[in-house]
Amino acid sequence: MKTEDRIRHRFGDEAQAWSERYDRPLERSIHAYNLHRRRQHALDLLEETGGRVLDVGCGPGNVILSLDISKRLERFGCDFAVPMLHQARTNARLQDKPLHVFSADALSMPFGNRQFSSIFCLGVLEYANDVVQLLSECHRILQTHGQLIVSIPNLTSPFIQIDDFFNGIKNAVTRSVPSGMRRWLKTNLLGRDDKAYFNGRNRRFDPRHVRCLLEQIGFVVQETRYHTYGFSTLNVRLDSKLFRRAEVFAHHNKTLERFGWTCILKAVRS
């Protein structure tokens, strides 16, 4: 099975669970915390300008449905995992919020030129085969002066580099035991059950490189934010306290702030 198909099936199988990660109060998992912080920063960065708002890789719709918008705005979501779109429709119906959803590959979206005033693209670039093509598609369907809010795993973060190193060791050790025992060890003792396709696709990006790509394509980057500080290897209560305190400390230190797991860039189509 191709990597793209494994990713599609994995996200399709987790549609309801993925939605519940946003619904539950922040748990001790740094991954859940990262999702909540990413959504919060993305919503804060978006200026309400009217028109259509698209969430590329919308999943169950938890970001686009959280957008507090006026009647002048329409919500759209696209994803290549159809069960995610079914969950997004369900969430929209439960919240009584209109949402248009489309099954689409982010590298070739079924929209005309300059259709949207704003686009979210969160947690998508790390799974794309062609990052330049994906960003070019966003540029094509954005209106002039339209906003793009895009997130990337931060290659320059020492937290994510150390975390990748220890997760690699953890995976290597647990591969030697039977699958049932491996799942129990990784989930209950060592933090989380790392699915197979994640192990070989730790795509990380240098924010400076992504900024250059955006500018070459025709965007003007207006703002950059970082968030989430800590490690996921040991999913314990102490780690939870540490990464929450580190977040507060980094907020007051611009040098440390750039060490965050996730970088979010706000760009405008020139």
VOVEX-961131 format. One record per residue: x, y, z of N, C-alpha, C in turn. Coordinates in nm, 3 decimals. Layout:
residues N
n.c1, n.c2, n.c3, ca.c1, ca.c2, ca.c3, c.c1, c.c2, c.c3
X, Y, Z, X, Y, Z, X, Y, Z $
...
END
This chain:
residues 270
n.c1, n.c2, n.c3, ca.c1, ca.c2, ca.c3, c.c1, c.c2, c.c3
0.084, -0.120, 0.000, 0.000, 0.000, 0.000, 0.088, 0.126, 0.000 $
0.054, 0.222, -0.084, 0.130, 0.346, -0.091, 0.117, 0.425, 0.039 $
0.218, 0.509, 0.063, 0.217, 0.591, 0.184, 0.092, 0.679, 0.190 $
0.054, 0.738, 0.076, -0.064, 0.825, 0.074, -0.190, 0.749, 0.113 $
-0.200, 0.623, 0.067, -0.317, 0.542, 0.101, -0.317, 0.505, 0.248 $
-0.198, 0.476, 0.305, -0.191, 0.445, 0.448, -0.234, 0.565, 0.531 $
-0.190, 0.683, 0.490, -0.228, 0.805, 0.562, -0.378, 0.826, 0.554 $
-0.434, 0.809, 0.434, -0.578, 0.828, 0.414, -0.658, 0.731, 0.501 $
-0.619, 0.604, 0.501, -0.691, 0.505, 0.581, -0.674, 0.532, 0.730 $
-0.555, 0.571, 0.771, -0.530, 0.597, 0.913, -0.619, 0.710, 0.963 $
-0.621, 0.820, 0.890, -0.704, 0.932, 0.934, -0.852, 0.899, 0.922 $
-0.888, 0.822, 0.819, -1.027, 0.781, 0.806, -1.073, 0.697, 0.923 $
-0.987, 0.606, 0.969, -1.022, 0.520, 1.082, -1.033, 0.597, 1.213 $
-0.967, 0.713, 1.222, -0.963, 0.787, 1.348, -1.052, 0.911, 1.349 $
-1.147, 0.919, 1.255, -1.227, 1.041, 1.240, -1.296, 1.082, 1.370 $
-1.368, 0.989, 1.433, -1.440, 1.024, 1.555, -1.344, 1.053, 1.670 $
-1.241, 0.970, 1.684, -1.145, 0.992, 1.792, -1.074, 1.126, 1.776 $
-1.043, 1.163, 1.650, -0.976, 1.290, 1.624, -1.065, 1.406, 1.666 $
-1.193, 1.395, 1.638, -1.288, 1.499, 1.678, -1.295, 1.512, 1.830 $
-1.292, 1.398, 1.899, -1.303, 1.400, 2.044, -1.182, 1.462, 2.112 $
-1.067, 1.462, 2.044, -0.947, 1.525, 2.102, -0.969, 1.675, 2.122 $
-1.049, 1.735, 2.035, -1.079, 1.877, 2.049, -1.190, 1.902, 2.151 $
-1.279, 1.805, 2.167, -1.394, 1.825, 2.256, -1.358, 1.811, 2.402 $
-1.262, 1.722, 2.432, -1.225, 1.699, 2.572, -1.143, 1.815, 2.626 $
-1.152, 1.840, 2.757, -1.062, 1.939, 2.818, -0.918, 1.897, 2.794 $
-0.827, 1.992, 2.797, -0.686, 1.962, 2.771, -0.637, 1.852, 2.864 $
-0.591, 1.743, 2.803, -0.540, 1.631, 2.881, -0.389, 1.643, 2.894 $
-0.330, 1.546, 2.962, -0.187, 1.557, 2.987, -0.103, 1.532, 2.863 $
-0.161, 1.475, 2.757, -0.087, 1.449, 2.635, -0.044, 1.579, 2.569 $
0.084, 1.590, 2.537, 0.134, 1.710, 2.470, 0.080, 1.719, 2.328 $
0.042, 1.606, 2.269, -0.014, 1.608, 2.134, -0.152, 1.674, 2.134 $
-0.235, 1.640, 2.233, -0.366, 1.704, 2.244, -0.350, 1.853, 2.273 $
-0.256, 1.884, 2.361, -0.229, 2.024, 2.393, -0.185, 2.101, 2.269 $
-0.101, 2.039, 2.187, -0.053, 2.103, 2.065, -0.167, 2.133, 1.969 $
-0.263, 2.041, 1.956, -0.378, 2.063, 1.868, -0.459, 2.184, 1.913 $
-0.485, 2.192, 2.044, -0.564, 2.303, 2.097, -0.492, 2.436, 2.078 $
-0.363, 2.437, 2.105, -0.287, 2.562, 2.089, -0.278, 2.603, 1.942 $
-0.262, 2.507, 1.852, -0.256, 2.538, 1.710, -0.387, 2.600, 1.662 $
-0.498, 2.543, 1.705, -0.628, 2.600, 1.666, -0.645, 2.740, 1.722 $
-0.607, 2.759, 1.848, -0.623, 2.890, 1.911, -0.543, 2.998, 1.838 $
-0.416, 2.968, 1.807, -0.332, 3.065, 1.738, -0.385, 3.093, 1.597 $
-0.427, 2.989, 1.528, -0.477, 3.006, 1.391, -0.601, 3.096, 1.389 $
-0.692, 3.074, 1.481, -0.813, 3.156, 1.487, -0.780, 3.301, 1.525 $
-0.682, 3.317, 1.614, -0.643, 3.452, 1.655, -0.580, 3.530, 1.539 $
-0.506, 3.459, 1.453, -0.436, 3.526, 1.343, -0.529, 3.566, 1.229 $
-0.640, 3.498, 1.215, -0.728, 3.524, 1.101, -0.809, 3.652, 1.124 $
-0.800, 3.743, 1.029, -0.881, 3.865, 1.033, -1.011, 3.840, 0.957 $
-1.121, 3.882, 1.014, -1.250, 3.864, 0.949, -1.266, 3.969, 0.839 $
-1.268, 3.923, 0.716, -1.275, 4.016, 0.603, -1.395, 3.991, 0.513 $
-1.478, 3.892, 0.545, -1.590, 3.860, 0.458, -1.551, 3.756, 0.355 $
-1.650, 3.700, 0.284, -1.625, 3.604, 0.179, -1.624, 3.460, 0.227 $
-1.547, 3.377, 0.158, -1.543, 3.233, 0.185, -1.413, 3.195, 0.256 $
-1.427, 3.107, 0.357, -1.311, 3.059, 0.433, -1.300, 2.908, 0.410 $
-1.182, 2.862, 0.367, -1.159, 2.721, 0.339, -1.059, 2.663, 0.438 $
-1.090, 2.544, 0.488, -0.997, 2.469, 0.572, -0.945, 2.351, 0.490 $
-0.819, 2.359, 0.446, -0.757, 2.251, 0.368, -0.709, 2.143, 0.465 $
-0.753, 2.018, 0.443, -0.726, 1.913, 0.540, -0.808, 1.937, 0.666 $
-0.937, 1.960, 0.647, -1.023, 2.006, 0.757, -1.048, 1.901, 0.863 $
-1.023, 1.772, 0.830, -1.053, 1.668, 0.927, -1.199, 1.671, 0.967 $
-1.230, 1.655, 1.096, -1.370, 1.657, 1.140, -1.426, 1.798, 1.157 $
-1.356, 1.899, 1.108, -1.410, 2.035, 1.105, -1.396, 2.114, 1.232 $
-1.313, 2.069, 1.326, -1.308, 2.135, 1.456, -1.248, 2.274, 1.452 $
-1.166, 2.303, 1.352, -1.109, 2.438, 1.342, -1.206, 2.531, 1.272 $
-1.251, 2.493, 1.155, -1.338, 2.582, 1.076, -1.471, 2.606, 1.147 $
-1.521, 2.507, 1.222, -1.647, 2.525, 1.294, -1.628, 2.610, 1.420 $
-1.504, 2.624, 1.466, -1.477, 2.709, 1.582, -1.465, 2.856, 1.545 $
-1.458, 2.883, 1.416, -1.442, 3.021, 1.371, -1.570, 3.100, 1.398 $
-1.557, 3.205, 1.474, -1.671, 3.292, 1.507, -1.685, 3.393, 1.394 $
-1.776, 3.364, 1.304, -1.788, 3.447, 1.184, -1.928, 3.505, 1.171 $
-1.937, 3.613, 1.095, -2.065, 3.679, 1.072, -2.137, 3.611, 0.957 $
-2.254, 3.658, 0.925, -2.332, 3.603, 0.815, -2.267, 3.629, 0.680 $
-2.169, 3.719, 0.675, -2.103, 3.751, 0.549, -2.003, 3.645, 0.506 $
-1.972, 3.551, 0.595, -1.871, 3.451, 0.566, -1.934, 3.313, 0.548 $
-1.875, 3.232, 0.460, -1.917, 3.094, 0.439, -1.801, 3.002, 0.475 $
-1.834, 2.889, 0.538, -1.733, 2.791, 0.576, -1.724, 2.680, 0.472 $
-1.601, 2.644, 0.434, -1.576, 2.533, 0.343, -1.465, 2.446, 0.402 $
-1.473, 2.316, 0.377, -1.369, 2.226, 0.421, -1.342, 2.119, 0.316 $
-1.214, 2.084, 0.298, -1.181, 1.974, 0.207, -1.081, 1.881, 0.276 $
-1.093, 1.753, 0.244, -1.006, 1.652, 0.302, -1.008, 1.531, 0.209 $
-0.898, 1.452, 0.210, -0.897, 1.335, 0.123, -0.942, 1.208, 0.196 $
-0.969, 1.219, 0.327, -1.023, 1.107, 0.404, -1.174, 1.127, 0.420 $
-1.251, 1.050, 0.345, -1.397, 1.069, 0.341, -1.462, 1.054, 0.478 $
-1.422, 0.957, 0.563, -1.483, 0.950, 0.697, -1.465, 1.078, 0.778 $
-1.356, 1.149, 0.756, -1.337, 1.278, 0.823, -1.446, 1.377, 0.781 $
-1.479, 1.375, 0.653, -1.582, 1.466, 0.602, -1.720, 1.430, 0.658 $
-1.747, 1.299, 0.671, -1.873, 1.257, 0.734, -1.880, 1.308, 0.877 $
-1.768, 1.299, 0.949, -1.766, 1.349, 1.087, -1.781, 1.500, 1.090 $
-1.722, 1.570, 0.993, -1.736, 1.715, 0.986, -1.881, 1.755, 0.963 $
-1.950, 1.682, 0.876, -2.093, 1.710, 0.853, -2.173, 1.688, 0.981 $
-2.142, 1.580, 1.051, -2.213, 1.551, 1.176, -2.189, 1.662, 1.278 $
-2.064, 1.704, 1.294, -2.033, 1.811, 1.389, -2.103, 1.941, 1.351 $
-2.106, 1.971, 1.221, -2.172, 2.094, 1.175, -2.322, 2.089, 1.205 $
-2.381, 1.972, 1.184, -2.525, 1.958, 1.211, -2.554, 1.971, 1.360 $
-2.472, 1.910, 1.443, -2.492, 1.917, 1.588, -2.477, 2.060, 1.640 $
-2.388, 2.137, 1.577, -2.366, 2.275, 1.618, -2.456, 2.373, 1.543 $
-2.536, 2.321, 1.451, -2.626, 2.404, 1.372, -2.550, 2.515, 1.299 $
-2.438, 2.475, 1.234, -2.356, 2.569, 1.160, -2.341, 2.519, 1.016 $
-2.367, 2.603, 0.917, -2.352, 2.560, 0.778, -2.205, 2.535, 0.743 $
-2.180, 2.424, 0.673, -2.045, 2.389, 0.632, -2.051, 2.312, 0.501 $
-1.978, 2.360, 0.400, -1.968, 2.291, 0.272, -1.841, 2.208, 0.272 $
-1.851, 2.077, 0.243, -1.733, 1.991, 0.247, -1.711, 1.926, 0.110 $
-1.583, 1.901, 0.079, -1.543, 1.843, -0.049, -1.434, 1.740, -0.025 $
-1.445, 1.628, -0.095, -1.337, 1.529, -0.095, -1.237, 1.569, -0.202 $
-1.113, 1.595, -0.161, -1.015, 1.646, -0.258, -0.873, 1.624, -0.208 $
-0.782, 1.607, -0.304, -0.639, 1.607, -0.277, -0.594, 1.752, -0.271 $
-0.519, 1.788, -0.168, -0.476, 1.927, -0.152, -0.385, 1.974, -0.263 $
-0.326, 1.881, -0.340, -0.238, 1.920, -0.450, -0.315, 1.957, -0.576 $
-0.445, 1.928, -0.578, -0.527, 1.960, -0.696, -0.670, 1.978, -0.649 $
-0.701, 2.096, -0.598, -0.831, 2.121, -0.537, -0.935, 2.163, -0.641 $
-1.060, 2.117, -0.625, -1.165, 2.140, -0.725, -1.231, 2.277, -0.715 $
-1.151, 2.381, -0.709, -1.203, 2.516, -0.697, -1.142, 2.605, -0.805 $
-1.219, 2.703, -0.847, -1.170, 2.797, -0.946, -1.070, 2.894, -0.885 $
-1.008, 2.974, -0.970, -0.910, 3.073, -0.925, -0.976, 3.179, -0.839 $
-0.907, 3.220, -0.734, -0.946, 3.333, -0.650, -1.088, 3.319, -0.594 $
-1.114, 3.202, -0.536, -1.248, 3.174, -0.483, -1.263, 3.206, -0.334 $
-1.151, 3.217, -0.262, -1.160, 3.226, -0.116, -1.088, 3.349, -0.063 $
-1.146, 3.403, 0.043, -1.085, 3.519, 0.108, -0.981, 3.477, 0.211 $
-0.996, 3.355, 0.265, -0.903, 3.306, 0.368, -0.892, 3.155, 0.360 $
-0.774, 3.103, 0.395, -0.750, 2.958, 0.394, -0.673, 2.919, 0.520 $
-0.721, 2.812, 0.586, -0.644, 2.744, 0.690, -0.576, 2.624, 0.624 $
-0.451, 2.599, 0.661, -0.380, 2.479, 0.615, -0.295, 2.431, 0.733 $
-0.357, 2.359, 0.824, -0.295, 2.323, 0.952, -0.268, 2.172, 0.957 $
-0.143, 2.136, 0.987, -0.108, 1.996, 0.998, -0.119, 1.920, 0.867 $
-0.091, 1.986, 0.754, -0.106, 1.925, 0.622, 0.027, 1.913, 0.550 $
0.112, 2.015, 0.558, 0.236, 2.015, 0.480, 0.324, 1.893, 0.509 $
0.321, 1.845, 0.633, 0.409, 1.733, 0.668, 0.369, 1.602, 0.600 $
0.249, 1.598, 0.540, 0.205, 1.477, 0.469, 0.201, 1.495, 0.317 $
0.236, 1.613, 0.269, 0.227, 1.641, 0.126, 0.350, 1.591, 0.051 $
0.327, 1.529, -0.065, 0.439, 1.485, -0.149, 0.509, 1.603, -0.215 $
0.435, 1.710, -0.239, 0.491, 1.827, -0.308, 0.443, 1.953, -0.236 $
0.527, 2.003, -0.147, 0.490, 2.119, -0.066, 0.471, 2.244, -0.153 $
0.557, 2.262, -0.252, 0.546, 2.379, -0.340, 0.413, 2.377, -0.415 $
0.374, 2.260, -0.464, 0.247, 2.248, -0.536, 0.129, 2.279, -0.445 $
0.136, 2.231, -0.321, 0.026, 2.256, -0.227, 0.012, 2.406, -0.199 $
0.124, 2.472, -0.171, 0.119, 2.616, -0.143, 0.078, 2.694, -0.267 $
0.119, 2.647, -0.385, 0.080, 2.713, -0.510, -0.071, 2.701, -0.532 $
-0.128, 2.585, -0.496, -0.273, 2.568, -0.508, -0.346, 2.665, -0.416 $
-0.295, 2.681, -0.294, -0.356, 2.777, -0.202, -0.348, 2.918, -0.260 $
-0.235, 2.951, -0.321, -0.219, 3.082, -0.383, -0.318, 3.100, -0.498 $
-0.337, 2.996, -0.578, -0.426, 3.003, -0.695, -0.570, 3.031, -0.655 $
-0.618, 2.967, -0.549, -0.760, 2.978, -0.515, -0.788, 3.093, -0.418 $
-0.682, 3.159, -0.371, -0.700, 3.276, -0.283, -0.723, 3.403, -0.364 $
-0.807, 3.487, -0.312, -0.826, 3.619, -0.372, -0.704, 3.706, -0.343 $
-0.687, 3.812, -0.421, -0.581, 3.909, -0.394, -0.601, 3.966, -0.254 $
-0.494, 3.971, -0.177, -0.495, 4.013, -0.037, -0.562, 3.910, 0.054 $
-0.590, 3.791, 0.002, -0.647, 3.685, 0.085, -0.544, 3.631, 0.183 $
-0.593, 3.574, 0.294, -0.507, 3.529, 0.403, -0.486, 3.377, 0.398 $
-0.363, 3.335, 0.420, -0.329, 3.193, 0.436, -0.269, 3.174, 0.574 $
-0.328, 3.084, 0.655, -0.274, 3.049, 0.785, -0.225, 2.905, 0.775 $
-0.092, 2.886, 0.781, -0.034, 2.755, 0.758, 0.056, 2.716, 0.876 $
0.052, 2.589, 0.916, 0.135, 2.542, 1.027, 0.235, 2.439, 0.978 $
0.350, 2.431, 1.047, 0.454, 2.334, 1.016, 0.516, 2.282, 1.145 $
0.559, 2.154, 1.147, 0.644, 2.107, 1.258, 0.781, 2.175, 1.246 $
0.829, 2.231, 1.355, 0.946, 2.318, 1.352, 1.077, 2.239, 1.360 $
1.148, 2.230, 1.249, 1.275, 2.158, 1.243, 1.379, 2.216, 1.338 $
1.374, 2.345, 1.364, 1.475, 2.411, 1.446, 1.446, 2.401, 1.596 $
1.338, 2.335, 1.633, 1.304, 2.320, 1.775, 1.386, 2.209, 1.839 $
1.465, 2.240, 1.942, 1.538, 2.132, 2.011, 1.444, 2.034, 2.079 $
1.326, 2.080, 2.118, 1.229, 1.990, 2.181, 1.187, 1.880, 2.084 $
1.154, 1.918, 1.962, 1.107, 1.819, 1.866, 1.221, 1.730, 1.819 $
1.345, 1.784, 1.813, 1.459, 1.701, 1.773, 1.490, 1.596, 1.879 $
1.490, 1.637, 2.005, 1.516, 1.542, 2.114, 1.403, 1.439, 2.120 $
1.281, 1.487, 2.103, 1.165, 1.397, 2.107, 1.172, 1.293, 1.995 $
1.209, 1.335, 1.875, 1.223, 1.241, 1.763, 1.330, 1.136, 1.794 $
1.441, 1.180, 1.854, 1.551, 1.088, 1.886, 1.504, 0.979, 1.983 $
1.440, 1.019, 2.092, 1.397, 0.921, 2.190, 1.281, 0.836, 2.140 $
1.193, 0.895, 2.059, 1.086, 0.814, 2.001, 1.143, 0.709, 1.906 $
1.251, 0.742, 1.836, 1.317, 0.645, 1.750, 1.372, 0.528, 1.830 $
1.434, 0.558, 1.944, 1.484, 0.452, 2.031, 1.368, 0.368, 2.085 $
1.263, 0.436, 2.126, 1.147, 0.366, 2.180, 1.088, 0.270, 2.077 $
1.076, 0.318, 1.953, 1.022, 0.233, 1.847, 1.112, 0.114, 1.819 $
1.243, 0.138, 1.817, 1.338, 0.030, 1.788, 1.330, -0.079, 1.894 $
1.319, -0.040, 2.021, 1.313, -0.137, 2.130, 1.183, -0.216, 2.126 $
1.071, -0.146, 2.108, 0.941, -0.213, 2.116, 0.909, -0.296, 1.992 $
0.979, -0.275, 1.881, 0.954, -0.358, 1.763, 0.993, -0.504, 1.786 $
1.075, -0.529, 1.886, 1.124, -0.665, 1.912, 1.024, -0.749, 1.991 $
0.912, -0.689, 2.037, 0.814, -0.764, 2.115, 0.687, -0.783, 2.032 $
0.601, -0.881, 2.067, 0.476, -0.905, 1.992, 0.389, -0.780, 1.986 $
0.307, -0.771, 1.880, 0.231, -0.648, 1.854, 0.139, -0.609, 1.968 $
0.069, -0.706, 2.030, -0.021, -0.673, 2.141, 0.053, -0.615, 2.259 $
0.166, -0.677, 2.295, 0.247, -0.626, 2.405, 0.309, -0.492, 2.368 $
0.349, -0.475, 2.241, 0.409, -0.349, 2.196, 0.310, -0.234, 2.212 $
0.185, -0.258, 2.173, 0.084, -0.153, 2.184, 0.062, -0.115, 2.330 $
0.056, -0.215, 2.419, 0.036, -0.187, 2.561, 0.154, -0.109, 2.617 $
0.277, -0.150, 2.583, 0.396, -0.082, 2.635, 0.400, 0.063, 2.591 $
0.374, 0.086, 2.462, 0.388, 0.222, 2.409, 0.276, 0.312, 2.458 $
0.157, 0.255, 2.477, 0.044, 0.337, 2.519, 0.046, 0.364, 2.669 $
0.069, 0.260, 2.747, 0.055, 0.272, 2.892, 0.185, 0.305, 2.965 $
0.298, 0.264, 2.911, 0.423, 0.284, 2.982, 0.510, 0.392, 2.918 $
0.511, 0.397, 2.786, 0.604, 0.486, 2.716, 0.537, 0.605, 2.648 $
0.409, 0.627, 2.671, 0.352, 0.752, 2.623, 0.238, 0.739, 2.525 $
0.265, 0.692, 2.401, 0.158, 0.684, 2.303, 0.190, 0.574, 2.202 $
0.085, 0.525, 2.139, 0.101, 0.419, 2.040, 0.132, 0.482, 1.905 $
0.259, 0.485, 1.865, 0.300, 0.545, 1.739, 0.260, 0.454, 1.623 $
0.176, 0.503, 1.535, 0.133, 0.423, 1.421, 0.246, 0.411, 1.320 $
0.235, 0.309, 1.238, 0.348, 0.273, 1.151, 0.390, 0.385, 1.055 $
0.296, 0.450, 0.990, 0.337, 0.544, 0.886, 0.401, 0.670, 0.943 $
0.375, 0.699, 1.070, 0.440, 0.815, 1.130, 0.590, 0.791, 1.150 $
0.627, 0.665, 1.174, 0.766, 0.636, 1.208, 0.863, 0.678, 1.098 $
0.822, 0.663, 0.971, 0.911, 0.695, 0.861, 0.883, 0.828, 0.795 $
0.791, 0.906, 0.849, 0.753, 1.032, 0.785, 0.758, 1.147, 0.883 $
0.867, 1.158, 0.955, 0.883, 1.271, 1.046, 0.927, 1.393, 0.965 $
0.833, 1.452, 0.891, 0.862, 1.568, 0.808, 0.866, 1.692, 0.896 $
0.980, 1.757, 0.900, 0.997, 1.881, 0.976, 1.044, 1.989, 0.879 $
1.017, 2.115, 0.913, 1.047, 2.225, 0.824, 1.118, 2.338, 0.898 $
1.215, 2.398, 0.832, 1.277, 2.519, 0.883, 1.184, 2.636, 0.848 $
1.133, 2.709, 0.947, 1.041, 2.820, 0.917, 1.097, 2.921, 0.818 $
1.229, 2.942, 0.820, 1.290, 3.036, 0.724, 1.275, 2.986, 0.582 $
1.288, 2.854, 0.563, 1.274, 2.796, 0.430, 1.130, 2.808, 0.381 $
1.034, 2.779, 0.468, 0.893, 2.789, 0.430, 0.856, 2.934, 0.400 $
0.911, 3.025, 0.477, 0.886, 3.168, 0.451, 0.936, 3.205, 0.311 $
1.056, 3.158, 0.274, 1.111, 3.185, 0.140, 1.023, 3.125, 0.032 $
0.974, 3.002, 0.055, 0.886, 2.938, -0.042, 0.759, 3.020, -0.063 $
0.700, 3.064, 0.045, 0.578, 3.145, 0.036, 0.603, 3.273, -0.042 $
0.715, 3.338, -0.017, 0.746, 3.463, -0.087, 0.773, 3.438, -0.235 $
0.838, 3.327, -0.269, 0.864, 3.295, -0.408, 0.734, 3.266, -0.484 $
0.638, 3.207, -0.415, 0.511, 3.173, -0.479, 0.425, 3.297, -0.500 $
0.443, 3.397, -0.416, 0.366, 3.520, -0.433, 0.293, 3.567, -0.310 $
0.335, 3.519, -0.194, 0.276, 3.561, -0.067, 0.367, 3.663, 0.002 $
0.308, 3.739, 0.091, 0.381, 3.825, 0.183, 0.353, 3.774, 0.324 $
0.458, 3.728, 0.393, 0.441, 3.676, 0.529, 0.430, 3.793, 0.625 $
0.320, 3.797, 0.699, 0.294, 3.908, 0.790, 0.328, 3.878, 0.935 $
0.313, 3.751, 0.975, 0.336, 3.719, 1.117, 0.374, 3.572, 1.130 $
0.457, 3.543, 1.231, 0.498, 3.407, 1.262, 0.482, 3.384, 1.412 $
0.423, 3.272, 1.447, 0.406, 3.236, 1.588, 0.455, 3.094, 1.612 $
0.499, 3.070, 1.737, 0.545, 2.938, 1.777, 0.470, 2.896, 1.903 $
0.455, 2.764, 1.920, 0.392, 2.716, 2.044, 0.431, 2.572, 2.071 $
0.407, 2.528, 2.193, 0.427, 2.393, 2.246, 0.575, 2.364, 2.273 $
0.604, 2.346, 2.401, 0.741, 2.325, 2.448, 0.743, 2.207, 2.545 $
0.815, 2.102, 2.510, 0.821, 1.985, 2.597, 0.844, 1.859, 2.516 $
0.819, 1.744, 2.577, 0.849, 1.615, 2.515, 0.729, 1.522, 2.528 $
0.711, 1.438, 2.427, 0.600, 1.344, 2.430, 0.645, 1.203, 2.467 $
0.775, 1.179, 2.472, 0.826, 1.043, 2.491, 0.772, 0.981, 2.618 $
0.773, 1.054, 2.729, 0.711, 1.008, 2.852, 0.588, 1.092, 2.878 $
0.472, 1.032, 2.856, 0.346, 1.103, 2.868, 0.301, 1.097, 3.014 $
0.363, 1.180, 3.098, 0.336, 1.175, 3.242, 0.293, 1.312, 3.292 $
0.239, 1.313, 3.412, 0.186, 1.438, 3.466, 0.294, 1.545, 3.484 $
0.415, 1.504, 3.522, 0.524, 1.600, 3.539, 0.553, 1.671, 3.408 $
0.557, 1.594, 3.298, 0.582, 1.654, 3.168, 0.473, 1.755, 3.133 $
0.349, 1.724, 3.168, 0.237, 1.814, 3.143, 0.259, 1.949, 3.211 $
0.300, 1.946, 3.337, 0.325, 2.071, 3.410, 0.441, 2.148, 3.348 $
0.544, 2.074, 3.308, 0.662, 2.139, 3.252, 0.631, 2.211, 3.122 $
0.559, 2.146, 3.028, 0.539, 2.212, 2.901, 0.441, 2.328, 2.911 $
0.352, 2.326, 3.009, 0.264, 2.441, 3.027, 0.341, 2.561, 3.086 $
0.431, 2.533, 3.178, 0.512, 2.641, 3.235, 0.611, 2.696, 3.132 $
0.667, 2.607, 3.051, 0.760, 2.651, 2.947, 0.691, 2.742, 2.846 $
0.565, 2.714, 2.818, 0.489, 2.797, 2.724, 0.479, 2.941, 2.775 $
0.449, 2.954, 2.903, 0.437, 3.088, 2.962, 0.572, 3.160, 2.959 $
0.678, 3.088, 2.994, 0.811, 3.147, 2.997, 0.856, 3.191, 2.858 $
0.832, 3.107, 2.756, 0.874, 3.138, 2.620, 0.798, 3.257, 2.563 $
0.677, 3.276, 2.610, 0.596, 3.389, 2.561, 0.663, 3.523, 2.591 $
0.745, 3.526, 2.695, 0.811, 3.651, 2.734, 0.957, 3.657, 2.688 $
0.999, 3.560, 2.609, 1.136, 3.559, 2.559, 1.135, 3.521, 2.411 $
1.161, 3.618, 2.324, 1.149, 3.597, 2.180, 1.246, 3.492, 2.127 $
1.365, 3.482, 2.190, 1.461, 3.381, 2.145, 1.410, 3.241, 2.175 $
1.364, 3.219, 2.298, 1.312, 3.089, 2.335, 1.181, 3.057, 2.265 $
1.106, 3.159, 2.232, 0.977, 3.136, 2.167, 0.993, 3.057, 2.037 $
1.102, 3.079, 1.966, 1.124, 3.013, 1.837, 1.161, 2.865, 1.851 $
1.169, 2.816, 1.976, 1.198, 2.675, 1.999, 1.072, 2.588, 1.999 $
0.956, 2.648, 1.979, 0.830, 2.573, 1.988, 0.821, 2.461, 1.886 $
0.747, 2.358, 1.923, 0.723, 2.243, 1.834, 0.666, 2.287, 1.700 $
0.568, 2.374, 1.707, 0.490, 2.412, 1.588, 0.510, 2.559, 1.556 $
0.525, 2.587, 1.428, 0.533, 2.724, 1.379, 0.410, 2.751, 1.293 $
0.346, 2.863, 1.315, 0.231, 2.904, 1.234, 0.266, 3.034, 1.164 $
0.246, 3.038, 1.032, 0.275, 3.156, 0.954, 0.146, 3.212, 0.895 $
0.132, 3.342, 0.905, 0.022, 3.411, 0.839, 0.076, 3.483, 0.718 $
0.025, 3.450, 0.600, 0.071, 3.509, 0.475, -0.047, 3.565, 0.398 $
-0.020, 3.667, 0.317, -0.124, 3.731, 0.238, -0.085, 3.723, 0.090 $
-0.183, 3.691, 0.007, -0.158, 3.683, -0.137, -0.140, 3.823, -0.192 $
-0.022, 3.848, -0.252, 0.006, 3.982, -0.303, -0.054, 4.000, -0.442 $
END
